Amino acid sequence: MADDGACFTVSCEMARALHAESPPTAPTGLLAVTVFQDAETRQQYFAAFKFRASKAYKIQLATTAGSFGLDIQELDNCLPEPGEERLYKCAVMPHPHRTDVLLKVHDDQTRAEPAQYFIRFLGCTLLETEKAQVRGVFEALGRYAGAGEAGQDESAPFTFNQDLLGKVPDLFDHLVNGGPSVTYETLVNAVDETGRFEDFSPSGFSAELARTPAAGLLARPESFEKSRMRYVLRNGLVIAGPARAMMREVLLDETRTGVEFRIPSPADYETQYE
């Protein structure tokens, strides 16, 4: 912003735009707009906050000839005091942690995902969390690999067989070392470059990916590096750990009645109780 006057004008326009997008059921609030700079990186940010309005009291000394008194006025629609948890929603631009994403949105009223009217007001497209996108890639790979199996139950949870588990770590290596962001294009290229998926069909895989939270894939490579997975058994047992280690170290042997899990380990393992 060139000056405080310009900032105030823009903030008024934003307030009117947010009001126009808000449904009748949305609670009233205060819109605060600010521009600030990170003291260490010198990066400049633009932020918009919607607060739940607070009350305040104005105390004024009233004096007359030979007497004085206190005049107390109750004020509505005030900014919250420091420490009050009255934040409804906020948006920060650019994203403070990701260079491939334009802005970060937080909504304290709808924790699952930001309210659609707030997304429309910002004029942006909602991106699934990286954790959900990585899970979507897993799911798409599992379903794509089993797409040709006769009698496949479309409603069944996706599973990995040992053949597929042997291929995915190589795919992870390509994704982690492939660039700043993982998109649908880089994912398809990585699958092709591994050479582990015979007769790979980008269109067929894309159809499976579109059914998952990774439909609009845009994630950092480290989100795949840090991902975790687990096997949940019907008897209550859970085998969990870093995804790459799980794929390389936990072996699945198919039997007549199901699957056996084998985890080779040195003899000096540790037993812990929770």
C-alpha positions as CSV (number, residue, x, y, z in Angstrom):
1,M,0.0,0.0,0.0
2,A,1.3,3.5,-0.8
3,D,-0.1,5.0,2.4
4,D,-2.5,4.6,5.2
5,G,-5.3,6.3,3.3
6,A,-5.0,3.8,0.4
7,C,-5.0,0.9,2.9
8,F,-8.1,2.2,4.5
9,T,-9.9,2.6,1.2
10,V,-9.0,-0.9,0.1
11,S,-10.0,-2.4,3.5
12,C,-13.4,-0.7,3.1
13,E,-13.9,-2.2,-0.4
14,M,-12.9,-5.6,1.0
15,A,-15.4,-5.3,3.9
16,R,-18.2,-4.6,1.4
17,A,-17.1,-7.5,-0.8
18,L,-17.0,-9.9,2.2
19,H,-20.4,-8.7,3.3
20,A,-21.8,-9.3,-0.2
21,E,-20.5,-12.9,-0.2
22,S,-21.6,-13.7,3.3
23,P,-24.8,-15.8,3.8
24,P,-27.5,-14.5,6.1
25,T,-26.4,-17.1,8.7
26,A,-22.8,-15.9,8.9
27,P,-22.1,-14.1,12.3
28,T,-21.3,-10.4,12.1
29,G,-17.6,-9.5,12.7
30,L,-14.9,-7.0,12.2
31,L,-12.6,-7.1,9.2
32,A,-9.0,-5.9,9.8
33,V,-6.5,-5.5,7.0
34,T,-2.8,-5.0,7.5
35,V,0.6,-5.1,5.7
36,F,3.6,-6.3,7.7
37,Q,7.1,-7.4,7.2
38,D,9.0,-10.4,8.7
39,A,11.8,-8.9,10.8
40,E,14.3,-11.7,9.8
41,T,13.5,-12.4,6.2
42,R,12.3,-8.9,5.3
43,Q,9.5,-10.6,3.4
44,Q,6.4,-8.4,3.2
45,Y,3.0,-9.9,3.8
46,F,-0.6,-8.8,3.3
47,A,-3.2,-10.2,5.8
48,A,-6.9,-10.0,6.3
49,F,-8.6,-11.0,9.6
50,K,-12.2,-11.4,10.5
51,F,-12.8,-11.1,14.3
52,R,-15.7,-11.6,16.5
53,A,-16.6,-8.1,17.7
54,S,-15.8,-7.3,21.3
55,K,-17.2,-4.8,23.8
56,A,-15.1,-2.1,25.4
57,Y,-15.7,0.7,27.9
58,K,-14.7,4.3,27.6
59,I,-14.1,6.1,30.9
60,Q,-14.0,9.8,30.8
61,L,-13.5,12.4,33.5
62,A,-16.3,14.9,33.5
63,T,-15.7,18.1,35.4
64,T,-17.9,21.1,36.2
65,A,-17.4,24.1,38.4
66,G,-16.4,22.8,41.8
67,S,-17.2,19.1,41.0
68,F,-16.1,16.2,38.9
69,G,-17.4,12.7,38.0
70,L,-16.7,9.7,35.8
71,D,-18.6,9.1,32.6
72,I,-18.6,5.4,31.5
73,Q,-19.7,4.5,28.0
74,E,-20.2,1.0,26.6
75,L,-18.8,0.6,23.1
76,D,-19.8,-2.1,20.6
77,N,-17.9,-3.5,17.6
78,C,-14.4,-3.1,19.0
79,L,-11.3,-5.0,18.2
80,P,-10.6,-7.8,20.7
81,E,-8.0,-7.2,23.5
82,P,-4.7,-9.0,23.1
83,G,-5.0,-12.6,24.2
84,E,-8.8,-12.9,23.5
85,E,-9.6,-15.8,21.2
86,R,-12.0,-14.1,18.9
87,L,-10.5,-14.9,15.5
88,Y,-13.1,-16.1,13.0
89,K,-11.0,-16.3,9.8
90,C,-7.8,-15.0,8.3
91,A,-5.8,-15.1,5.1
92,V,-2.1,-14.3,4.6
93,M,-0.4,-13.6,1.3
94,P,2.1,-14.9,0.2
95,H,2.0,-18.3,1.9
96,P,4.6,-18.1,4.7
97,H,5.8,-21.6,4.3
98,R,5.3,-22.6,0.6
99,T,6.6,-20.7,-2.4
100,D,4.3,-22.7,-4.8
101,V,1.1,-21.6,-3.0
102,L,-0.2,-18.0,-3.2
103,L,-1.9,-17.6,0.2
104,K,-2.7,-19.4,3.4
105,V,-6.2,-19.5,4.8
106,H,-7.4,-20.3,8.3
107,D,-11.0,-20.7,9.4
108,D,-11.7,-21.2,13.1
109,Q,-15.4,-21.6,12.5
110,T,-15.4,-24.5,10.1
111,R,-12.3,-26.6,11.1
112,A,-12.7,-29.2,8.3
113,E,-12.2,-26.7,5.6
114,P,-12.7,-22.9,5.1
115,A,-16.2,-21.7,4.5
116,Q,-17.0,-21.5,0.8
117,Y,-18.2,-17.9,1.0
118,F,-14.8,-16.9,2.4
119,I,-13.0,-18.8,-0.4
120,R,-15.2,-16.9,-3.0
121,F,-14.4,-13.6,-1.3
122,L,-10.7,-14.3,-1.6
123,G,-11.1,-15.4,-5.2
124,C,-8.9,-18.5,-4.7
125,T,-9.2,-22.3,-5.2
126,L,-9.1,-24.5,-2.1
127,L,-6.1,-26.9,-2.1
128,E,-6.3,-30.1,-0.1
129,T,-3.7,-30.5,2.7
130,E,-0.5,-32.2,1.6
131,K,-1.2,-35.1,4.0
132,A,-4.6,-35.7,2.2
133,Q,-2.9,-35.4,-1.2
134,V,-0.2,-37.9,-0.4
135,R,-2.9,-40.3,0.9
136,G,-4.8,-39.7,-2.4
137,V,-1.7,-40.7,-4.5
138,F,-1.4,-43.9,-2.4
139,E,-5.1,-44.6,-3.0
140,A,-4.9,-43.9,-6.7
141,L,-1.9,-46.2,-7.1
142,G,-3.6,-49.0,-5.2
143,R,-6.8,-48.8,-7.2
144,Y,-5.1,-48.3,-10.5
145,A,-2.9,-51.3,-10.0
146,G,-6.0,-53.4,-9.2
147,A,-8.2,-52.0,-11.9
148,G,-7.7,-54.9,-14.2
149,E,-8.6,-57.5,-11.6
150,A,-11.9,-59.3,-12.3
151,G,-14.6,-58.7,-9.7
152,Q,-12.8,-55.9,-7.9
153,D,-15.1,-54.3,-5.3
154,E,-15.2,-50.6,-5.9
155,S,-16.4,-49.9,-2.4
156,A,-13.6,-51.9,-0.7
157,P,-10.7,-50.0,1.1
158,F,-7.7,-49.7,-1.2
159,T,-4.8,-52.1,-0.4
160,F,-1.2,-52.7,-1.6
161,N,0.1,-56.1,-2.6
162,Q,3.8,-56.9,-2.3
163,D,4.4,-56.3,-6.0
164,L,3.1,-52.8,-5.8
165,L,4.9,-52.1,-2.5
166,G,8.2,-53.0,-4.3
167,K,7.6,-50.3,-6.9
168,V,6.4,-47.3,-4.8
169,P,9.7,-46.5,-3.0
170,D,11.4,-46.0,-6.3
171,L,8.6,-43.6,-7.3
172,F,9.1,-41.8,-4.0
173,D,12.8,-41.3,-4.8
174,H,11.9,-39.7,-8.1
175,L,9.4,-37.4,-6.5
176,V,11.7,-36.3,-3.7
177,N,14.5,-35.4,-6.1
178,G,12.3,-34.2,-9.0
179,G,11.9,-30.5,-8.2
180,P,10.2,-28.0,-5.9
181,S,6.6,-29.2,-6.4
182,V,4.8,-32.5,-7.1
183,T,2.0,-32.0,-9.7
184,Y,0.0,-34.4,-11.8
185,E,2.6,-34.0,-14.6
186,T,5.6,-34.6,-12.4
187,L,3.9,-37.6,-10.8
188,V,3.1,-39.2,-14.2
189,N,6.6,-38.5,-15.4
190,A,8.0,-40.1,-12.2
191,V,5.9,-43.2,-12.6
192,D,7.1,-43.5,-16.2
193,E,10.7,-42.9,-15.3
194,T,10.8,-45.7,-12.7
195,G,10.1,-48.2,-15.4
196,R,8.4,-50.4,-12.8
197,F,4.8,-49.9,-14.0
198,E,4.3,-51.9,-17.2
199,D,1.9,-50.6,-19.8
200,F,1.2,-47.5,-17.7
201,S,-1.7,-45.5,-18.9
202,P,-1.7,-41.8,-17.9
203,S,-5.4,-41.5,-18.7
204,G,-6.3,-44.5,-16.6
205,F,-4.2,-43.4,-13.7
206,S,-5.6,-39.8,-14.0
207,A,-9.2,-41.2,-13.7
208,E,-8.2,-42.9,-10.4
209,L,-6.4,-39.8,-9.2
210,A,-9.5,-37.7,-9.9
211,R,-11.5,-39.7,-7.4
212,T,-9.1,-38.8,-4.5
213,P,-8.1,-35.7,-2.6
214,A,-5.0,-35.5,-5.0
215,A,-7.2,-34.6,-7.9
216,G,-5.6,-31.1,-8.0
217,L,-2.2,-32.3,-6.9
218,L,0.2,-29.7,-5.8
219,A,2.5,-30.8,-2.9
220,R,6.1,-30.4,-1.7
221,P,8.4,-33.4,-2.3
222,E,9.2,-33.5,1.5
223,S,5.5,-34.3,2.2
224,F,6.1,-37.6,0.5
225,E,9.4,-38.0,2.3
226,K,7.7,-37.5,5.7
227,S,4.5,-39.4,5.0
228,R,3.5,-42.3,7.2
229,M,1.3,-45.3,6.6
230,R,-0.2,-48.1,8.6
231,Y,-1.9,-51.4,8.2
232,V,-5.1,-51.7,10.3
233,L,-6.1,-55.4,11.0
234,R,-9.6,-56.5,12.0
235,N,-8.2,-58.0,15.3
236,G,-7.2,-54.5,16.5
237,L,-3.5,-54.7,15.6
238,V,-2.0,-51.7,13.9
239,I,1.4,-51.8,12.1
240,A,2.6,-48.3,11.5
241,G,5.7,-46.3,10.6
242,P,7.3,-44.0,8.0
243,A,5.8,-44.9,4.6
244,R,9.1,-45.6,2.8
245,A,10.4,-47.9,5.6
246,M,7.0,-49.6,5.8
247,M,7.1,-50.4,2.1
248,R,10.7,-51.6,2.1
249,E,10.7,-53.5,5.4
250,V,7.2,-54.9,6.0
251,L,6.7,-57.8,3.7
252,L,3.3,-59.1,2.7
253,D,2.8,-62.8,1.9
254,E,-0.5,-63.8,0.4
255,T,-2.0,-67.0,1.8
256,R,-5.1,-69.0,1.1
257,T,-7.0,-67.3,3.9
258,G,-5.5,-63.8,3.8
259,V,-2.1,-62.1,4.2
260,E,0.8,-62.6,6.5
261,F,3.0,-59.7,7.5
262,R,6.7,-60.3,8.0
263,I,9.1,-57.7,9.5
264,P,12.8,-58.9,9.4
265,S,14.7,-57.3,12.3
266,P,18.0,-57.8,14.3
267,A,17.6,-59.7,17.5
268,D,18.2,-56.6,19.7
269,Y,14.7,-55.1,19.2
270,E,13.0,-53.3,22.1
271,T,9.7,-54.0,23.7
272,Q,7.7,-51.0,25.0
273,Y,4.3,-50.7,26.7
274,E,1.9,-47.8,26.3
